[in-house]
Amino acid sequence: MLHLDRYAYNNSLVHIHPLERFLFSGVTLITSLILNCEVVSLLVILLMAWVTVHKGSLPFRFYFNSCFYL
């Protein structure tokens, strides 16, 4: 199993209903697109990173490396 798959199925957010996760990501995406402001887009990126690392119990090093993996 790949590391990404392991973290996807064994994180703290796995118990949250998929519709709630979808609505959260959809609202942040729509907010970023509608407001069309660099500051808001940066805040959305930081918010999503914080939720992924802290609430999802994902190691920061793995998250950082996977963000810049090409």
Backbone as a chain_set.jsonl record, in Angstrom:
{"seq": "MLHLDRYAYNNSLVHIHPLERFLFSGVTLITSLILNCEVVSLLVILLMAWVTVHKGSLPFRFYFNSCFYL", "coords": {"N": [[0.844, -1.176, 0.0], [0.535, 2.208, -0.803], [2.06, 5.117, 0.721], [0.426, 7.398, 0.706], [-2.136, 6.3, 0.372], [-2.343, 4.862, 2.743], [-2.362, 6.915, 4.671], [-4.683, 8.178, 3.843], [-6.716, 6.374, 4.479], [-6.397, 5.936, 7.174], [-6.56, 8.234, 8.771], [-7.564, 10.891, 11.063], [-9.8, 12.124, 10.079], [-11.35, 10.334, 8.766], [-13.638, 9.411, 9.917], [-15.512, 11.365, 9.668], [-18.443, 12.338, 8.03], [-18.683, 11.831, 4.508], [-20.145, 13.707, 2.969], [-20.104, 16.001, 4.551], [-17.366, 16.608, 4.498], [-17.11, 17.089, 1.767], [-18.82, 19.323, 1.447], [-17.469, 21.215, 3.039], [-15.021, 21.495, 1.62], [-16.056, 22.344, -0.814], [-17.337, 24.784, -0.165], [-15.143, 26.32, 0.658], [-13.693, 26.381, -1.732], [-15.502, 27.666, -3.513], [-15.788, 30.109, -2.181], [-13.204, 31.108, -2.435], [-13.038, 31.347, -5.222], [-15.142, 33.122, -5.882], [-14.588, 35.49, -4.422], [-12.087, 36.153, -5.425], [-9.518, 37.079, -4.594], [-6.165, 37.479, -3.644], [-5.335, 37.293, -0.996], [-7.455, 36.002, 0.301], [-7.394, 33.577, -1.072], [-4.895, 32.612, -0.255], [-5.397, 32.363, 2.495], [-7.325, 30.332, 2.399], [-5.794, 28.208, 1.406], [-3.982, 27.914, 3.528], [-5.782, 27.285, 5.593], [-6.856, 24.823, 4.679], [-4.515, 23.307, 4.672], [-3.911, 23.323, 7.405], [-6.147, 21.971, 8.459], [-5.768, 19.49, 7.239], [-3.257, 18.643, 8.259], [-3.335, 18.985, 11.131], [-5.972, 18.304, 12.094], [-6.375, 15.996, 10.658], [-4.328, 14.417, 11.476], [-1.929, 14.071, 10.042], [1.453, 13.683, 9.235], [3.499, 16.574, 9.161], [5.796, 16.733, 7.588], [5.409, 14.728, 5.628], [3.124, 15.778, 4.395], [4.115, 18.231, 3.412], [6.129, 17.324, 1.637], [4.528, 15.889, -0.185], [3.052, 17.926, -1.31], [4.808, 19.202, -3.003], [5.612, 17.312, -4.74], [6.412, 16.239, -7.903]], "CA": [[0.0, 0.0, 0.0], [1.285, 3.455, -0.863], [1.954, 5.951, 1.916], [-0.73, 8.274, 0.573], [-3.333, 5.497, 0.635], [-2.37, 4.54, 4.168], [-2.818, 8.114, 5.391], [-6.066, 8.476, 3.447], [-7.653, 5.468, 5.141], [-6.132, 5.831, 8.608], [-6.424, 9.534, 9.426], [-8.629, 11.222, 12.008], [-10.967, 12.658, 9.37], [-12.042, 9.254, 8.07], [-14.931, 9.187, 10.559], [-16.426, 12.459, 9.325], [-19.284, 11.963, 6.886], [-18.13, 12.349, 3.253], [-20.871, 14.9, 2.524], [-19.59, 17.131, 5.324], [-16.048, 16.941, 3.945], [-17.34, 17.667, 0.446], [-19.363, 20.673, 1.614], [-16.393, 22.073, 3.536], [-14.101, 21.804, 0.522], [-16.797, 23.106, -1.823], [-17.545, 26.154, 0.313], [-13.874, 27.043, 0.604], [-13.355, 26.588, -3.142], [-16.401, 28.686, -4.066], [-15.416, 31.376, -1.554], [-11.958, 31.559, -3.059], [-13.301, 31.741, -6.612], [-16.046, 34.28, -5.955], [-13.94, 36.704, -3.924], [-11.009, 36.426, -6.369], [-8.539, 37.902, -3.888], [-5.004, 36.666, -3.313], [-5.287, 37.083, 0.459], [-8.446, 34.975, 0.619], [-6.884, 32.319, -1.608], [-3.824, 32.178, 0.641], [-6.032, 31.903, 3.73], [-7.962, 29.044, 2.12], [-4.72, 27.217, 1.32], [-3.488, 27.688, 4.89], [-6.841, 26.599, 6.339], [-6.913, 23.432, 4.24], [-3.291, 22.653, 5.151], [-4.061, 23.14, 8.846], [-7.117, 20.893, 8.678], [-5.162, 18.23, 6.813], [-2.153, 18.239, 9.126], [-3.677, 18.901, 12.548], [-7.201, 17.544, 12.335], [-6.243, 14.696, 10.027], [-3.17, 13.737, 12.071], [-0.971, 13.744, 8.992], [2.748, 14.294, 9.527], [3.751, 17.764, 8.349], [6.848, 16.449, 6.611], [4.79, 13.998, 4.53], [2.244, 16.719, 3.698], [4.959, 19.186, 2.687], [6.747, 16.626, 0.509], [3.528, 15.53, -1.186], [2.607, 19.145, -1.984], [5.783, 19.609, -4.015], [5.996, 16.131, -5.528], [6.03, 16.433, -9.311]], "C": [[0.896, 1.249, 0.0], [1.087, 4.265, 0.421], [0.715, 6.831, 1.861], [-2.025, 7.527, 0.861], [-3.456, 5.165, 2.119], [-2.868, 5.732, 4.983], [-4.265, 8.458, 5.05], [-7.07, 7.617, 4.206], [-7.466, 5.39, 6.647], [-5.963, 7.179, 9.293], [-7.619, 9.8, 10.332], [-9.892, 11.73, 11.329], [-11.788, 11.578, 8.684], [-13.435, 9.014, 8.668], [-15.934, 10.312, 10.313], [-17.17, 12.074, 8.05], [-18.735, 12.593, 5.598], [-18.84, 13.601, 2.736], [-20.391, 16.139, 3.276], [-18.218, 17.564, 4.811], [-16.186, 17.597, 2.582], [-17.871, 19.093, 0.551], [-18.3, 21.65, 2.113], [-15.451, 22.47, 2.403], [-14.794, 22.622, -0.559], [-16.999, 24.556, -1.423], [-16.236, 26.943, 0.264], [-13.446, 27.316, -0.835], [-14.2, 27.694, -3.744], [-16.078, 30.063, -3.482], [-14.172, 31.952, -2.211], [-12.198, 32.05, -4.485], [-14.15, 33.002, -6.722], [-15.336, 35.561, -5.526], [-12.743, 37.113, -4.78], [-9.969, 37.395, -5.787], [-7.385, 37.004, -3.452], [-4.929, 36.35, -1.824], [-6.258, 35.983, 0.86], [-7.972, 33.617, 0.116], [-5.771, 31.757, -0.728], [-4.395, 31.663, 1.96], [-6.714, 30.553, 3.552], [-6.909, 27.943, 2.048], [-4.195, 26.888, 2.716], [-4.512, 26.95, 5.752], [-6.9, 25.125, 5.969], [-5.672, 22.668, 4.697], [-3.388, 22.373, 6.646], [-5.026, 21.999, 9.155], [-6.502, 19.54, 8.331], [-4.108, 17.747, 7.801], [-2.618, 18.028, 10.565], [-4.92, 18.065, 12.823], [-7.125, 16.15, 11.739], [-5.1, 13.864, 10.557], [-2.179, 13.246, 11.02], [0.356, 14.396, 9.338], [3.042, 15.46, 8.576], [4.781, 17.492, 7.262], [6.286, 15.708, 5.397], [3.895, 14.931, 3.71], [3.059, 17.687, 2.839], [5.596, 18.527, 1.472], [5.73, 16.267, -0.564], [2.975, 16.756, -1.909], [3.535, 19.511, -3.134], [6.301, 18.429, -4.816], [5.518, 16.325, -6.959], [6.091, 15.154, -10.051]], "O": [[1.89, 1.314, 0.724], [0.081, 4.117, 1.115], [0.026, 6.991, 2.868], [-2.915, 8.061, 1.522], [-4.552, 5.187, 2.678], [-3.699, 5.575, 5.878], [-4.991, 8.98, 5.895], [-8.159, 8.085, 4.54], [-8.315, 4.822, 7.335], [-5.279, 7.258, 10.314], [-8.572, 9.021, 10.359], [-10.953, 11.76, 11.952], [-12.818, 11.877, 8.08], [-14.312, 8.473, 7.994], [-17.091, 10.206, 10.719], [-16.578, 11.544, 7.11], [-18.361, 13.766, 5.598], [-18.204, 14.464, 2.13], [-20.287, 17.215, 2.688], [-17.943, 18.759, 4.703], [-15.469, 18.548, 2.271], [-17.42, 19.976, -0.179], [-18.243, 22.79, 1.653], [-15.122, 23.646, 2.247], [-14.178, 23.504, -1.158], [-16.849, 25.457, -2.247], [-16.23, 28.109, -0.131], [-12.893, 28.377, -1.123], [-13.67, 28.576, -4.42], [-16.091, 31.064, -4.199], [-14.107, 33.146, -2.503], [-11.623, 33.055, -4.903], [-13.892, 33.854, -7.572], [-15.462, 36.595, -6.181], [-12.417, 38.298, -4.855], [-9.601, 38.389, -6.412], [-7.603, 35.901, -2.95], [-4.507, 35.26, -1.438], [-5.919, 35.124, 1.674], [-8.132, 32.611, 0.808], [-5.719, 30.551, -0.487], [-3.934, 30.649, 2.485], [-6.684, 29.72, 4.457], [-7.12, 26.853, 2.58], [-3.987, 25.72, 3.046], [-4.147, 26.087, 6.55], [-6.984, 24.267, 6.849], [-5.771, 21.5, 5.071], [-2.992, 21.301, 7.103], [-4.751, 21.16, 10.013], [-6.697, 18.561, 9.05], [-4.073, 16.565, 8.142], [-2.322, 16.991, 11.159], [-4.905, 17.206, 13.705], [-7.744, 15.219, 12.256], [-4.915, 12.723, 10.135], [-1.66, 12.133, 11.112], [0.375, 15.571, 9.705], [2.861, 15.354, 7.363], [4.643, 17.975, 6.139], [6.643, 16.022, 4.262], [3.904, 14.883, 2.48], [2.727, 17.929, 1.678], [5.603, 19.109, 0.388], [6.048, 16.337, -1.751], [2.472, 16.627, -3.025], [3.089, 20.072, -4.135], [7.321, 18.538, -5.496], [4.33, 16.552, -7.189], [5.805, 15.118, -11.248]]}, "num_chains": 1, "name": "protein.A"}
